[in-house]
Amino acid sequence: MNKIDRMLATIDPAADHDEPALSQGVEELLEEIVATPPVRRRASWLPGRRAAEPEHVHPSPATTAAAPRHGPSPLRRRLLAGVAVAGIAAAALVAVPLVSVSQSAAYAVVKKPDGTVQVTVREFRDSEGLEAKLKAEGILADVTFTDADEHCARGRFAGADLAYDPPSTKNMTDQERKEFDAPENWRSADAARPINRNTFVISPSYIRKGETLVLEFRPGNHPEMAWWLGTYLAKAGSPVAPCTLVDAESDEAMVKEMAGN
Amino acid sequence: MQDPRVPFGARDRFEALYRACYPAVQRYALRRTDSVDDVADVIAETFLAAWRRLDDVPEGDAALLWLYGAARRVLANHRRGESRRSALAARLRGELAVRQETTLADPRTEAIHAAFAALDPADREVLALASWEGLTGPQIATVLGCSSTAVRIRLHKARKRLARLLGTTDEAPVMTPLRGEAR
């Protein structure tokens, strides 16, 4: 370090701060971040920056960390992309080996002081029991657990926001896109979001009167894919039809793509 | 139907990166922002970028340089006013606010503060990366995405300019502020 650098070191704004401890806020941020859908997933109807992004090289951080963008903030854009993907994909998925815990219930429902309801899923069974427990907490929910190789066909209900049946954004104007991105249109992703490997949080404040929270679970059908959770809101007055099972796609292709192959 | 998924091992890798680099990223943010809200935003957005682009984050020591580069972009966007308050890191924001203390102006360092503030942002950034983050020229080049040669030249010029503002020279102390002007 030369003399100028040493002089500058005396005015280092971080010098007075202790080594930042890994506090609870730091831990919470970690959980919040890993609960957002990761990496490069972009549904085909989401206009992507992918074409401009080199795929298999390691470009310098200056060019990759936050690529040039227009519109909303980088964070919002990313979060919305995640939200939108989760919406269409019916999957807020988390990698967890399904360990069967025989003595305890298939799930745990805990009401938090802030009014949110935390649901820990241990086994994919007893959807009616989960619905009843949620109802006891004042949440009208429709829960479906399917096998790994099938899922519910679309069209069971009218969505209260865009998540269940999102329009194509392909030819949207900037203004339309802005409206499309409005948080209000992705409320269902806020209404229920995973916070870690086997837990998700329901925030009743995002659910309006008469709306039904629709949860569609299925185990992954690839060893590296644990489970999927689709979270939607059915419009008030729109009854949720029973699940019509259709074949689910293999998770293999997606797992491979996510792994960068 | 396409789904976002956490690739196998991604969470563990990210968690290790987060724990190892969090202190450095927080310091980076503290040094370049005025409000704790901004600090929280920069940390949150930087690590979110790393999570979403984990494949792009290099292994080893280079990971921190990548994060600095990402944080720099986040800050640039903030300064352009494009960013809104991050929804993440609510608790962190509170914790940072509690820890925030006002530091009293020290007459001995006031001149250095003033001179540093008078430099243009590009000069400030190379000097900060060298002095505060303690990076070498090639490391700074990685963060900034330019060549080592360019960094060496920028650093040299920035040090000269700061020295001139402080009435000193890069290497040896001088007795009078005018001396620098006379050279």
Interface residues (C-beta under 8 A of the other chain):
Chain A: M1 N2 K3 I4 D5 R6 M7 L8 A9 T10 I11 D12 P13 A14 D16 H17 E19 P20 L22 S23 Q24 G25 V26 E28 L29 L30 E32 I33 V34 T36 P37 P38 V39 R40 R41 A43 S44 H58 P59 S60 P61 A62 T63 T64 A65 A66 R69 P72 S73 P74 L75 R76 R78 L79 G82 V85 A86 I88 A89 A90 A91 A92 L93 V94 A95 H151 R197 G220 E224 M225 W228 A248 E249 D251 M254 V255 M258 A259 G260
Chain B: M1 Q2 D3 P4 R5 V6 P7 F8 A10 R11 F14 E15 Y18 R19 Y22 P23 Q26 R27 L30 R31 D41 I43 A44 E45 T46 F47 L48 A49 W51 R52 R53 L54 D55 D56 P58 L65 W66 L67 Y68 G69 A70 A71 R72 R73 V74 N77 E82 S83 R84 S86 A87 L88 A89 A90 R91 L92 R93 G94 E95 L96 R99 E101 T103 R108 T109 I112 H113 F116 L127 A128 A130 S131 W132 G134 T142 V143 L144 G145 C146 R159 L162 A163 L166 T168 D170 E171 A172 P173
